[in-house]
């Protein structure tokens, strides 16, 4: 059973409220996605722990409803003041 990209995004944002999420359907089948998750709360958190946080937000759907998720995590770029 496939998941909608909007459902994946909603689950991640529910679990990581400061996250900005971009979802790409890699195969057009609603079953293989890439997600880029950017969150200030990731600052100082290891990549492994970031991945765990995202997977935890999906509530055990990985490997079931969601077959494959290529995941990239990042912290927001610092803002630079102009002038």
C-alpha positions in Angstrom: 0.0 0.0 0.0 1.5 3.3 -1.1 1.6 6.5 0.9 0.9 10.0 -0.4 3.8 12.5 -0.3 1.6 14.9 1.7 1.0 12.2 4.3 4.7 11.6 4.7 5.4 15.4 5.0 2.6 15.8 7.6 3.9 12.9 9.7 7.5 14.3 9.7 6.3 17.9 10.6 4.1 16.4 13.3 7.1 14.7 14.8 9.6 17.5 14.1 7.6 20.7 14.3 10.3 23.1 13.1 11.1 21.0 10.0 10.8 22.1 6.5 10.2 19.0 4.3 10.6 18.5 0.6 9.3 15.2 -0.8 10.2 13.8 -4.2 8.4 10.8 -5.7 11.4 9.0 -7.2 9.6 6.4 -9.3 6.2 8.0 -9.8 4.7 5.0 -8.1 3.9 6.5 -4.7 6.1 4.0 -3.1 9.7 5.3 -3.5 10.4 8.7 -2.2 13.3 11.1 -1.3 12.8 13.5 1.6 15.0 16.5 2.4 14.3 17.5 6.0 15.8 20.8 7.3 15.3 21.7 11.0 16.9 24.0 13.5 16.4 21.3 16.1 18.9 19.2 14.2 21.7 21.6 15.1 24.3 19.7 17.2 22.5 16.4 16.5 24.4 13.6 14.7 23.3 12.5 11.2 22.4 9.1 12.7 20.2 10.6 15.4 18.5 12.9 12.8 17.7 9.9 10.7 16.3 8.2 13.8 14.1 11.2 14.6 12.7 11.3 11.1 12.0 7.6 11.1 10.4 7.8 14.5 8.1 10.5 13.2 6.9 8.1 10.6 5.5 5.9 13.3 6.8 2.5 12.1 5.5 2.9 8.5 9.0 2.4 7.0 9.1 -1.0 5.3 5.3 -1.3 5.4 3.1 1.5 4.0 6.3 3.3 2.9 8.6 1.0 1.0 11.6 3.3 0.4 12.7 6.7 1.6 16.0 8.3 0.6 16.6 10.7 3.4 18.7 13.9 3.5 18.8 16.0 6.7 20.3 19.4 7.3 20.2 22.4 9.6 19.1 25.8 8.1 21.9 28.0 6.7 22.7 30.9 9.0 21.1 34.2 7.8 23.4 37.0 6.9 22.4 40.6 7.5 22.5 42.9 4.6 23.9 46.4 4.7 
